[in-house]
Amino acid sequence: MKALMITSLSGPDALAIQNVPEPAAKAGQTLVRVAAGGLNFADFMTSKGGYPGTPAPPLIAGREFAGVEESSGRRVMGYAQWAAFAEKVATYSNMVWTVPDGWTDEQAAAFPVNYFTAYLGYWQAGMTQPAATGKKHRVLIHAVAGGVGTAAVQIGQLLGVDMYGTSSSDEKLARVKALGLQHGINYKQHDYEEVVKNLTHGEGVDAVFEMLGGEHTAKSLRCLRDFGRVIQYGTATGKAPQLDIRAMYAKSASVQGLWLTYLSQKAEIMGPAWERLSAWIAQGKLVPQIGHVFPLERAVEAYKLLQDGKNYGKVVLRI
Ligand SMILES: NC(=O)c1ccc[n+]([C@@H]2O[C@H](COP(=O)([O-])OP(=O)(O)OC[C@H]3O[C@@H](n4cnc5c(N)ncnc54)[C@H](OP(=O)(O)O)[C@@H]3O)[C@@H](O)[C@H]2O)c1
């Protein structure tokens, strides 16, 4: 079968389509004929050796897909650690979900990582239930126009959250505002810490969805109000998060990690999340935002779009 191979951990240019043997399903796994792959920032990080636990190359790229389960003929969307960008993938049965009625392969491939991550961000921030005070929860979402970001905006709107979001581009912010983002912040033109402070009358937000790392972790912490939480789920800058623990004392704030790979193994967490997400899908309230679709042959271009931060919403590969 054809597969997108990571031939060395030296970035997107080391990706190549090669013929490899078809996978065999191990115990607990199912075989899926793949139609589309969802590209994640983690795939770009993996390609350059920046993702923890990456096996030594050569290995098949890709962690998210949609296609047809060979044993049942059912259309499924799924999440795997590796090997999704190929004509077939062997994947754990508890990590595939039935494709919602009316969804295309591209939409299905754009769903699992972004929507579970965004939902679990709200869950970790204590926002999947209304605020006890009766007031709206407030969240600051970094990379609000990206894959996880656009999912977080759709879910935040359904949860009734007051959302602040950052992006490098006014054009991208205009598109996310149409999805329900109330406060867009172009961080190339404005200091997001200042904007959040001003718009919240000095109070700050209840949570920050933080995936940049470096100085942004400390800066995001300063955007919090009392008892607020930074949900740290990535380091797109490639820099280790900077943090002054003492700055947390003043407002009883916390920083909490979120890693879907870990949480996805916990049925008691994924089950209720899927129940809530699938109910919203059935009501037509969640629609994956696909910014770009590439054939597998142009995967290098697709990876570079993420590398350069030029994508809006999800980048999908047609396989
Ligand atoms: N922990 C988990 O389980 C988990 C799960 C999914 C994703 N993530 C993390 O969440 C983040 C978003 O993932 P995604 O797949 O949805 O990607 P994405 O947000 O669609 O793309 C990345 C976006 O980040 C912004 N960005 C800011 N600084 C950047 C930089 N130095 N380099 C590149 N982009 C930069 C860019 O948007 P602007 O130009 O608009 O700022 C870019 O479009 C990534 O850090 C990823 O690793 C973590």
The ligand as a MOL file (V3000), in Angstrom:
LIG
                    3D

  0  0  0     0  0            999 V3000
M  V30 BEGIN CTAB
M  V30 COUNTS 48 52 0 0 0
M  V30 BEGIN ATOM
M  V30 1 N -1.9620 18.2900 24.3020 0
M  V30 2 C -2.7280 17.7750 23.3760 0
M  V30 3 O -3.3200 16.7320 23.5630 0
M  V30 4 C -2.8870 18.4990 22.0780 0
M  V30 5 C -3.8480 18.0950 21.1530 0
M  V30 6 C -3.9940 18.8240 19.9800 0
M  V30 7 C -3.1850 19.9290 19.7350 0
M  V30 8 N -2.2440 20.2700 20.6460 0 CHG=1
M  V30 9 C -1.3890 21.4450 20.4490 0
M  V30 10 O -2.2570 22.5410 20.1650 0
M  V30 11 C -1.6370 23.4480 19.2900 0
M  V30 12 C -2.5420 23.6940 18.0960 0
M  V30 13 O -2.5930 22.4950 17.3190 0
M  V30 14 P -3.3750 22.4520 15.9440 0
M  V30 15 O -3.0440 21.1480 15.3230 0
M  V30 16 O -4.7810 22.8460 16.1590 0 CHG=-1
M  V30 17 O -2.6280 23.5830 15.0960 0
M  V30 18 P -3.2150 24.9380 14.5840 0
M  V30 19 O -3.6680 25.7450 15.7460 0
M  V30 20 O -4.2020 24.6610 13.5080 0
M  V30 21 O -1.9430 25.6060 13.9130 0
M  V30 22 C -0.9990 26.2510 14.6740 0
M  V30 23 C -1.3420 27.7570 14.7970 0
M  V30 24 O -0.6030 28.2660 15.8820 0
M  V30 25 C -0.3220 29.6420 15.6600 0
M  V30 26 N 1.0640 29.8480 16.0370 0
M  V30 27 C 1.4770 30.6840 17.0080 0
M  V30 28 N 2.7850 30.6090 17.1650 0
M  V30 29 C 3.2440 29.7250 16.2590 0
M  V30 30 C 4.5400 29.2410 15.9410 0
M  V30 31 N 5.6340 29.6500 16.5960 0
M  V30 32 N 4.6550 28.3370 14.9300 0
M  V30 33 C 3.5480 27.8990 14.2680 0
M  V30 34 N 2.3000 28.3170 14.5660 0
M  V30 35 C 2.1580 29.2280 15.5520 0
M  V30 36 C -0.6200 29.9210 14.2080 0
M  V30 37 O -1.7990 30.7080 14.1820 0
M  V30 38 P -1.7560 32.3200 14.2730 0
M  V30 39 O -0.8380 32.7740 13.2060 0
M  V30 40 O -3.1730 32.6950 14.0270 0
M  V30 41 O -1.2610 32.6330 15.6450 0
M  V30 42 C -0.9160 28.5680 13.6060 0
M  V30 43 O -1.8820 28.6270 12.6100 0
M  V30 44 C -0.2730 22.8490 18.9550 0
M  V30 45 O 0.6870 23.4060 19.8200 0
M  V30 46 C -0.4610 21.3820 19.2660 0
M  V30 47 O 0.7270 20.7160 19.5480 0
M  V30 48 C -2.0830 19.5710 21.7960 0
M  V30 END ATOM
M  V30 BEGIN BOND
M  V30 1 1 1 2
M  V30 2 2 2 3
M  V30 3 1 2 4
M  V30 4 1 4 5
M  V30 5 2 4 48
M  V30 6 2 5 6
M  V30 7 1 6 7
M  V30 8 2 7 8
M  V30 9 1 8 9
M  V30 10 1 8 48
M  V30 11 1 9 10
M  V30 12 1 9 46
M  V30 13 1 10 11
M  V30 14 1 11 12
M  V30 15 1 11 44
M  V30 16 1 12 13
M  V30 17 1 13 14
M  V30 18 2 14 15
M  V30 19 1 14 16
M  V30 20 1 14 17
M  V30 21 1 17 18
M  V30 22 2 18 19
M  V30 23 1 18 20
M  V30 24 1 18 21
M  V30 25 1 21 22
M  V30 26 1 22 23
M  V30 27 1 23 24
M  V30 28 1 23 42
M  V30 29 1 24 25
M  V30 30 1 25 26
M  V30 31 1 25 36
M  V30 32 1 26 27
M  V30 33 1 26 35
M  V30 34 2 27 28
M  V30 35 1 28 29
M  V30 36 1 29 30
M  V30 37 2 29 35
M  V30 38 1 30 31
M  V30 39 2 30 32
M  V30 40 1 32 33
M  V30 41 2 33 34
M  V30 42 1 34 35
M  V30 43 1 36 37
M  V30 44 1 36 42
M  V30 45 1 37 38
M  V30 46 2 38 39
M  V30 47 1 38 40
M  V30 48 1 38 41
M  V30 49 1 42 43
M  V30 50 1 44 45
M  V30 51 1 44 46
M  V30 52 1 46 47
M  V30 END BOND
M  V30 END CTAB
M  END
